[in-house]
């Protein structure tokens, strides 16, 4: 990989992260509400932690 490409990676990753956050802006609060109110979905709080660990 060239130096120009490497220097753009943090910017590209930031733009991608912001785009994903914007797309899920309405979904995440509803999921958290379900996770906290329905004990069948209470494991949902662990999913982001496990996913981050695997990444």
mmCIF file of the N, C-alpha and C atoms, coordinates in Angstrom:
data_MODEL
# 
_entry.id   MODEL 
# 
loop_
_atom_site.group_PDB 
_atom_site.id 
_atom_site.type_symbol 
_atom_site.label_atom_id 
_atom_site.label_alt_id 
_atom_site.label_comp_id 
_atom_site.label_asym_id 
_atom_site.label_entity_id 
_atom_site.label_seq_id 
_atom_site.pdbx_PDB_ins_code 
_atom_site.Cartn_x 
_atom_site.Cartn_y 
_atom_site.Cartn_z 
_atom_site.occupancy 
_atom_site.B_iso_or_equiv 
_atom_site.pdbx_formal_charge 
_atom_site.auth_seq_id 
_atom_site.auth_comp_id 
_atom_site.auth_asym_id 
_atom_site.auth_atom_id 
_atom_site.pdbx_PDB_model_num 
ATOM 1   N N  . UNK A 1 1  ? 0.845   -1.183  0.000  1.00 0.00 ? 1  UNK A N  1 
ATOM 2   C CA . UNK A 1 1  ? 0.000   0.000   0.000  1.00 0.00 ? 1  UNK A CA 1 
ATOM 3   C C  . UNK A 1 1  ? 0.883   1.236   0.000  1.00 0.00 ? 1  UNK A C  1 
ATOM 4   N N  . UNK A 1 2  ? 0.493   2.212   -0.773 1.00 0.00 ? 2  UNK A N  1 
ATOM 5   C CA . UNK A 1 2  ? 1.253   3.439   -0.824 1.00 0.00 ? 2  UNK A CA 1 
ATOM 6   C C  . UNK A 1 2  ? 0.969   4.330   0.376  1.00 0.00 ? 2  UNK A C  1 
ATOM 7   N N  . UNK A 1 3  ? 1.844   5.321   0.557  1.00 0.00 ? 3  UNK A N  1 
ATOM 8   C CA . UNK A 1 3  ? 1.674   6.238   1.686  1.00 0.00 ? 3  UNK A CA 1 
ATOM 9   C C  . UNK A 1 3  ? 0.400   7.060   1.570  1.00 0.00 ? 3  UNK A C  1 
ATOM 10  N N  . UNK A 1 4  ? 0.018   7.418   0.347  1.00 0.00 ? 4  UNK A N  1 
ATOM 11  C CA . UNK A 1 4  ? -1.200  8.213   0.156  1.00 0.00 ? 4  UNK A CA 1 
ATOM 12  C C  . UNK A 1 4  ? -2.433  7.429   0.580  1.00 0.00 ? 4  UNK A C  1 
ATOM 13  N N  . UNK A 1 5  ? -2.440  6.138   0.273  1.00 0.00 ? 5  UNK A N  1 
ATOM 14  C CA . UNK A 1 5  ? -3.584  5.300   0.635  1.00 0.00 ? 5  UNK A CA 1 
ATOM 15  C C  . UNK A 1 5  ? -3.632  5.103   2.141  1.00 0.00 ? 5  UNK A C  1 
ATOM 16  N N  . UNK A 1 6  ? -2.473  4.857   2.754  1.00 0.00 ? 6  UNK A N  1 
ATOM 17  C CA . UNK A 1 6  ? -2.426  4.663   4.205  1.00 0.00 ? 6  UNK A CA 1 
ATOM 18  C C  . UNK A 1 6  ? -2.863  5.902   4.963  1.00 0.00 ? 6  UNK A C  1 
ATOM 19  N N  . UNK A 1 7  ? -2.543  7.057   4.471  1.00 0.00 ? 7  UNK A N  1 
ATOM 20  C CA . UNK A 1 7  ? -2.909  8.284   5.181  1.00 0.00 ? 7  UNK A CA 1 
ATOM 21  C C  . UNK A 1 7  ? -4.408  8.555   5.088  1.00 0.00 ? 7  UNK A C  1 
ATOM 22  N N  . UNK A 1 8  ? -5.089  7.978   4.101  1.00 0.00 ? 8  UNK A N  1 
ATOM 23  C CA . UNK A 1 8  ? -6.536  8.173   3.954  1.00 0.00 ? 8  UNK A CA 1 
ATOM 24  C C  . UNK A 1 8  ? -7.352  7.174   4.745  1.00 0.00 ? 8  UNK A C  1 
ATOM 25  N N  . UNK A 1 9  ? -6.749  6.087   5.195  1.00 0.00 ? 9  UNK A N  1 
ATOM 26  C CA . UNK A 1 9  ? -7.507  5.039   5.887  1.00 0.00 ? 9  UNK A CA 1 
ATOM 27  C C  . UNK A 1 9  ? -8.252  5.548   7.124  1.00 0.00 ? 9  UNK A C  1 
ATOM 28  N N  . UNK A 1 10 ? -7.628  6.336   8.014  1.00 0.00 ? 10 UNK A N  1 
ATOM 29  C CA . UNK A 1 10 ? -8.397  6.820   9.174  1.00 0.00 ? 10 UNK A CA 1 
ATOM 30  C C  . UNK A 1 10 ? -9.588  7.692   8.765  1.00 0.00 ? 10 UNK A C  1 
ATOM 31  N N  . UNK A 1 11 ? -9.410  8.499   7.740  1.00 0.00 ? 11 UNK A N  1 
ATOM 32  C CA . UNK A 1 11 ? -10.511 9.341   7.267  1.00 0.00 ? 11 UNK A CA 1 
ATOM 33  C C  . UNK A 1 11 ? -11.621 8.491   6.672  1.00 0.00 ? 11 UNK A C  1 
ATOM 34  N N  . UNK A 1 12 ? -11.259 7.521   5.858  1.00 0.00 ? 12 UNK A N  1 
ATOM 35  C CA . UNK A 1 12 ? -12.263 6.634   5.260  1.00 0.00 ? 12 UNK A CA 1 
ATOM 36  C C  . UNK A 1 12 ? -13.022 5.856   6.332  1.00 0.00 ? 12 UNK A C  1 
ATOM 37  N N  . UNK A 1 13 ? -12.294 5.362   7.324  1.00 0.00 ? 13 UNK A N  1 
ATOM 38  C CA . UNK A 1 13 ? -12.931 4.624   8.406  1.00 0.00 ? 13 UNK A CA 1 
ATOM 39  C C  . UNK A 1 13 ? -13.872 5.525   9.201  1.00 0.00 ? 13 UNK A C  1 
ATOM 40  N N  . UNK A 1 14 ? -13.467 6.757   9.443  1.00 0.00 ? 14 UNK A N  1 
ATOM 41  C CA . UNK A 1 14 ? -14.313 7.703   10.182 1.00 0.00 ? 14 UNK A CA 1 
ATOM 42  C C  . UNK A 1 14 ? -15.592 8.008   9.417  1.00 0.00 ? 14 UNK A C  1 
ATOM 43  N N  . UNK A 1 15 ? -15.481 8.211   8.122  1.00 0.00 ? 15 UNK A N  1 
ATOM 44  C CA . UNK A 1 15 ? -16.662 8.486   7.298  1.00 0.00 ? 15 UNK A CA 1 
ATOM 45  C C  . UNK A 1 15 ? -17.591 7.288   7.303  1.00 0.00 ? 15 UNK A C  1 
ATOM 46  N N  . UNK A 1 16 ? -17.039 6.094   7.184  1.00 0.00 ? 16 UNK A N  1 
ATOM 47  C CA . UNK A 1 16 ? -17.853 4.884   7.222  1.00 0.00 ? 16 UNK A CA 1 
ATOM 48  C C  . UNK A 1 16 ? -18.548 4.726   8.572  1.00 0.00 ? 16 UNK A C  1 
ATOM 49  N N  . UNK A 1 17 ? -17.823 4.968   9.652  1.00 0.00 ? 17 UNK A N  1 
ATOM 50  C CA . UNK A 1 17 ? -18.398 4.863   10.985 1.00 0.00 ? 17 UNK A CA 1 
ATOM 51  C C  . UNK A 1 17 ? -19.524 5.879   11.187 1.00 0.00 ? 17 UNK A C  1 
ATOM 52  N N  . UNK A 1 18 ? -19.343 7.099   10.732 1.00 0.00 ? 18 UNK A N  1 
ATOM 53  C CA . UNK A 1 18 ? -20.396 8.120   10.839 1.00 0.00 ? 18 UNK A CA 1 
ATOM 54  C C  . UNK A 1 18 ? -21.618 7.745   9.996  1.00 0.00 ? 18 UNK A C  1 
ATOM 55  N N  . UNK A 1 19 ? -21.397 7.191   8.819  1.00 0.00 ? 19 UNK A N  1 
ATOM 56  C CA . UNK A 1 19 ? -22.513 6.787   7.960  1.00 0.00 ? 19 UNK A CA 1 
ATOM 57  C C  . UNK A 1 19 ? -23.322 5.676   8.616  1.00 0.00 ? 19 UNK A C  1 
ATOM 58  N N  . UNK A 1 20 ? -22.649 4.691   9.191  1.00 0.00 ? 20 UNK A N  1 
ATOM 59  C CA . UNK A 1 20 ? -23.350 3.592   9.866  1.00 0.00 ? 20 UNK A CA 1 
ATOM 60  C C  . UNK A 1 20 ? -24.094 4.119   11.087 1.00 0.00 ? 20 UNK A C  1 
ATOM 61  N N  . UNK A 1 21 ? -23.467 5.010   11.854 1.00 0.00 ? 21 UNK A N  1 
ATOM 62  C CA . UNK A 1 21 ? -24.124 5.592   13.024 1.00 0.00 ? 21 UNK A CA 1 
ATOM 63  C C  . UNK A 1 21 ? -25.376 6.363   12.612 1.00 0.00 ? 21 UNK A C  1 
ATOM 64  N N  . UNK A 1 22 ? -25.288 7.113   11.523 1.00 0.00 ? 22 UNK A N  1 
ATOM 65  C CA . UNK A 1 22 ? -26.446 7.869   11.039 1.00 0.00 ? 22 UNK A CA 1 
ATOM 66  C C  . UNK A 1 22 ? -27.570 6.937   10.596 1.00 0.00 ? 22 UNK A C  1 
ATOM 67  N N  . UNK A 1 23 ? -27.218 5.837   9.930  1.00 0.00 ? 23 UNK A N  1 
ATOM 68  C CA . UNK A 1 23 ? -28.234 4.897   9.452  1.00 0.00 ? 23 UNK A CA 1 
ATOM 69  C C  . UNK A 1 23 ? -28.966 4.204   10.600 1.00 0.00 ? 23 UNK A C  1 
ATOM 70  N N  . UNK A 1 24 ? -28.277 3.962   11.695 1.00 0.00 ? 24 UNK A N  1 
ATOM 71  C CA . UNK A 1 24 ? -28.865 3.248   12.826 1.00 0.00 ? 24 UNK A CA 1 
ATOM 72  C C  . UNK A 1 24 ? -29.322 4.176   13.948 1.00 0.00 ? 24 UNK A C  1 
ATOM 73  N N  . UNK A 1 25 ? -29.382 5.466   13.686 1.00 0.00 ? 25 UNK A N  1 
ATOM 74  C CA . UNK A 1 25 ? -29.749 6.446   14.701 1.00 0.00 ? 25 UNK A CA 1 
ATOM 75  C C  . UNK A 1 25 ? -31.136 6.191   15.290 1.00 0.00 ? 25 UNK A C  1 
ATOM 76  N N  . UNK A 1 26 ? -32.073 5.769   14.488 1.00 0.00 ? 26 UNK A N  1 
ATOM 77  C CA . UNK A 1 26 ? -33.432 5.506   14.975 1.00 0.00 ? 26 UNK A CA 1 
ATOM 78  C C  . UNK A 1 26 ? -33.605 4.079   15.506 1.00 0.00 ? 26 UNK A C  1 
ATOM 79  N N  . UNK A 1 27 ? -32.769 3.175   15.059 1.00 0.00 ? 27 UNK A N  1 
ATOM 80  C CA . UNK A 1 27 ? -32.921 1.767   15.397 1.00 0.00 ? 27 UNK A CA 1 
ATOM 81  C C  . UNK A 1 27 ? -32.365 1.448   16.787 1.00 0.00 ? 27 UNK A C  1 
ATOM 82  N N  . UNK A 1 28 ? -31.216 2.004   17.115 1.00 0.00 ? 28 UNK A N  1 
ATOM 83  C CA . UNK A 1 28 ? -30.534 1.650   18.363 1.00 0.00 ? 28 UNK A CA 1 
ATOM 84  C C  . UNK A 1 28 ? -31.364 1.964   19.611 1.00 0.00 ? 28 UNK A C  1 
ATOM 85  N N  . UNK A 1 29 ? -31.978 3.142   19.734 1.00 0.00 ? 29 UNK A N  1 
ATOM 86  C CA . UNK A 1 29 ? -32.784 3.384   20.943 1.00 0.00 ? 29 UNK A CA 1 
ATOM 87  C C  . UNK A 1 29 ? -33.942 2.383   21.103 1.00 0.00 ? 29 UNK A C  1 
ATOM 88  N N  . UNK A 1 30 ? -34.549 1.990   20.005 1.00 0.00 ? 30 UNK A N  1 
ATOM 89  C CA . UNK A 1 30 ? -35.631 1.001   20.084 1.00 0.00 ? 30 UNK A CA 1 
ATOM 90  C C  . UNK A 1 30 ? -35.089 -0.359  20.524 1.00 0.00 ? 30 UNK A C  1 
ATOM 91  N N  . UNK A 1 31 ? -33.905 -0.729  20.026 1.00 0.00 ? 31 UNK A N  1 
ATOM 92  C CA . UNK A 1 31 ? -33.307 -1.999  20.449 1.00 0.00 ? 31 UNK A CA 1 
ATOM 93  C C  . UNK A 1 31 ? -32.972 -1.971  21.930 1.00 0.00 ? 31 UNK A C  1 
ATOM 94  N N  . UNK A 1 32 ? -32.392 -0.886  22.398 1.00 0.00 ? 32 UNK A N  1 
ATOM 95  C CA . UNK A 1 32 ? -32.027 -0.777  23.818 1.00 0.00 ? 32 UNK A CA 1 
ATOM 96  C C  . UNK A 1 32 ? -33.273 -0.833  24.687 1.00 0.00 ? 32 UNK A C  1 
ATOM 97  N N  . UNK A 1 33 ? -34.337 -0.206  24.233 1.00 0.00 ? 33 UNK A N  1 
ATOM 98  C CA . UNK A 1 33 ? -35.596 -0.256  24.980 1.00 0.00 ? 33 UNK A CA 1 
ATOM 99  C C  . UNK A 1 33 ? -36.103 -1.697  25.071 1.00 0.00 ? 33 UNK A C  1 
ATOM 100 N N  . UNK A 1 34 ? -36.052 -2.416  23.955 1.00 0.00 ? 34 UNK A N  1 
ATOM 101 C CA . UNK A 1 34 ? -36.467 -3.823  23.968 1.00 0.00 ? 34 UNK A CA 1 
ATOM 102 C C  . UNK A 1 34 ? -35.573 -4.651  24.881 1.00 0.00 ? 34 UNK A C  1 
ATOM 103 N N  . UNK A 1 35 ? -34.266 -4.419  24.815 1.00 0.00 ? 35 UNK A N  1 
ATOM 104 C CA . UNK A 1 35 ? -33.327 -5.171  25.642 1.00 0.00 ? 35 UNK A CA 1 
ATOM 105 C C  . UNK A 1 35 ? -33.587 -4.952  27.124 1.00 0.00 ? 35 UNK A C  1 
ATOM 106 N N  . UNK A 1 36 ? -33.955 -3.734  27.496 1.00 0.00 ? 36 UNK A N  1 
ATOM 107 C CA . UNK A 1 36 ? -34.132 -3.441  28.922 1.00 0.00 ? 36 UNK A CA 1 
ATOM 108 C C  . UNK A 1 36 ? -35.515 -3.843  29.438 1.00 0.00 ? 36 UNK A C  1 
ATOM 109 N N  . UNK A 1 37 ? -36.502 -3.950  28.554 1.00 0.00 ? 37 UNK A N  1 
ATOM 110 C CA . UNK A 1 37 ? -37.857 -4.249  29.007 1.00 0.00 ? 37 UNK A CA 1 
ATOM 111 C C  . UNK A 1 37 ? -38.268 -5.708  28.848 1.00 0.00 ? 37 UNK A C  1 
ATOM 112 N N  . UNK A 1 38 ? -37.688 -6.405  27.898 1.00 0.00 ? 38 UNK A N  1 
ATOM 113 C CA . UNK A 1 38 ? -38.068 -7.798  27.643 1.00 0.00 ? 38 UNK A CA 1 
ATOM 114 C C  . UNK A 1 38 ? -36.900 -8.701  28.022 1.00 0.00 ? 38 UNK A C  1 
ATOM 115 N N  . UNK A 1 39 ? -37.114 -9.562  29.011 1.00 0.00 ? 39 UNK A N  1 
ATOM 116 C CA . UNK A 1 39 ? -36.013 -10.403 29.485 1.00 0.00 ? 39 UNK A CA 1 
ATOM 117 C C  . UNK A 1 39 ? -35.559 -11.423 28.442 1.00 0.00 ? 39 UNK A C  1 
ATOM 118 N N  . UNK A 1 40 ? -36.374 -11.672 27.424 1.00 0.00 ? 40 UNK A N  1 
ATOM 119 C CA . UNK A 1 40 ? -35.944 -12.563 26.343 1.00 0.00 ? 40 UNK A CA 1 
ATOM 120 C C  . UNK A 1 40 ? -34.837 -11.947 25.500 1.00 0.00 ? 40 UNK A C  1 
ATOM 121 N N  . UNK A 1 41 ? -34.734 -10.629 25.530 1.00 0.00 ? 41 UNK A N  1 
ATOM 122 C CA . UNK A 1 41 ? -33.720 -9.924  24.745 1.00 0.00 ? 41 UNK A CA 1 
ATOM 123 C C  . UNK A 1 41 ? -32.653 -9.282  25.620 1.00 0.00 ? 41 UNK A C  1 
ATOM 124 N N  . UNK A 1 42 ? -32.591 -9.618  26.884 1.00 0.00 ? 42 UNK A N  1 
ATOM 125 C CA . UNK A 1 42 ? -31.649 -8.962  27.794 1.00 0.00 ? 42 UNK A CA 1 
ATOM 126 C C  . UNK A 1 42 ? -30.190 -9.253  27.436 1.00 0.00 ? 42 UNK A C  1 
ATOM 127 N N  . UNK A 1 43 ? -29.926 -10.313 26.680 1.00 0.00 ? 43 UNK A N  1 
ATOM 128 C CA . UNK A 1 43 ? -28.560 -10.604 26.257 1.00 0.00 ? 43 UNK A CA 1 
ATOM 129 C C  . UNK A 1 43 ? -28.067 -9.600  25.211 1.00 0.00 ? 43 UNK A C  1 
ATOM 130 N N  . UNK A 1 44 ? -28.960 -8.784  24.690 1.00 0.00 ? 44 UNK A N  1 
ATOM 131 C CA . UNK A 1 44 ? -28.595 -7.815  23.657 1.00 0.00 ? 44 UNK A CA 1 
ATOM 132 C C  . UNK A 1 44 ? -27.516 -6.852  24.094 1.00 0.00 ? 44 UNK A C  1 
ATOM 133 N N  . UNK A 1 45 ? -27.423 -6.568  25.390 1.00 0.00 ? 45 UNK A N  1 
ATOM 134 C CA . UNK A 1 45 ? -26.391 -5.664  25.885 1.00 0.00 ? 45 UNK A CA 1 
ATOM 135 C C  . UNK A 1 45 ? -24.994 -6.266  25.725 1.00 0.00 ? 45 UNK A C  1 
ATOM 136 N N  . UNK A 1 46 ? -24.908 -7.587  25.641 1.00 0.00 ? 46 UNK A N  1 
ATOM 137 C CA . UNK A 1 46 ? -23.613 -8.248  25.488 1.00 0.00 ? 46 UNK A CA 1 
ATOM 138 C C  . UNK A 1 46 ? -23.148 -8.314  24.033 1.00 0.00 ? 46 UNK A C  1 
ATOM 139 N N  . UNK A 1 47 ? -24.055 -8.221  23.106 1.00 0.00 ? 47 UNK A N  1 
ATOM 140 C CA . UNK A 1 47 ? -23.720 -8.393  21.695 1.00 0.00 ? 47 UNK A CA 1 
ATOM 141 C C  . UNK A 1 47 ? -22.684 -7.377  21.205 1.00 0.00 ? 47 UNK A C  1 
ATOM 142 N N  . UNK A 1 48 ? -22.819 -6.075  21.499 1.00 0.00 ? 48 UNK A N  1 
ATOM 143 C CA . UNK A 1 48 ? -21.780 -5.137  21.047 1.00 0.00 ? 48 UNK A CA 1 
ATOM 144 C C  . UNK A 1 48 ? -20.406 -5.436  21.657 1.00 0.00 ? 48 UNK A C  1 
ATOM 145 N N  . UNK A 1 49 ? -20.377 -5.897  22.907 1.00 0.00 ? 49 UNK A N  1 
ATOM 146 C CA . UNK A 1 49 ? -19.105 -6.221  23.546 1.00 0.00 ? 49 UNK A CA 1 
ATOM 147 C C  . UNK A 1 49 ? -18.444 -7.424  22.882 1.00 0.00 ? 49 UNK A C  1 
ATOM 148 N N  . UNK A 1 50 ? -19.225 -8.457  22.613 1.00 0.00 ? 50 UNK A N  1 
ATOM 149 C CA . UNK A 1 50 ? -18.693 -9.652  21.963 1.00 0.00 ? 50 UNK A CA 1 
ATOM 150 C C  . UNK A 1 50 ? -18.229 -9.311  20.544 1.00 0.00 ? 50 UNK A C  1 
ATOM 151 N N  . UNK A 1 51 ? -19.009 -8.510  19.849 1.00 0.00 ? 51 UNK A N  1 
ATOM 152 C CA . UNK A 1 51 ? -18.638 -8.114  18.487 1.00 0.00 ? 51 UNK A CA 1 
ATOM 153 C C  . UNK A 1 51 ? -17.341 -7.308  18.483 1.00 0.00 ? 51 UNK A C  1 
ATOM 154 N N  . UNK A 1 52 ? -17.210 -6.394  19.413 1.00 0.00 ? 52 UNK A N  1 
ATOM 155 C CA . UNK A 1 52 ? -15.974 -5.589  19.502 1.00 0.00 ? 52 UNK A CA 1 
ATOM 156 C C  . UNK A 1 52 ? -14.783 -6.475  19.813 1.00 0.00 ? 52 UNK A C  1 
ATOM 157 N N  . UNK A 1 53 ? -14.971 -7.451  20.686 1.00 0.00 ? 53 UNK A N  1 
ATOM 158 C CA . UNK A 1 53 ? -13.883 -8.377  21.005 1.00 0.00 ? 53 UNK A CA 1 
ATOM 159 C C  . UNK A 1 53 ? -13.457 -9.168  19.772 1.00 0.00 ? 53 UNK A C  1 
ATOM 160 N N  . UNK A 1 54 ? -14.433 -9.653  19.006 1.00 0.00 ? 54 UNK A N  1 
ATOM 161 C CA . UNK A 1 54 ? -14.118 -10.443 17.822 1.00 0.00 ? 54 UNK A CA 1 
ATOM 162 C C  . UNK A 1 54 ? -13.442 -9.609  16.745 1.00 0.00 ? 54 UNK A C  1 
ATOM 163 N N  . UNK A 1 55 ? -13.817 -8.347  16.649 1.00 0.00 ? 55 UNK A N  1 
ATOM 164 C CA . UNK A 1 55 ? -13.154 -7.469  15.677 1.00 0.00 ? 55 UNK A CA 1 
ATOM 165 C C  . UNK A 1 55 ? -11.736 -7.200  16.090 1.00 0.00 ? 55 UNK A C  1 
# 
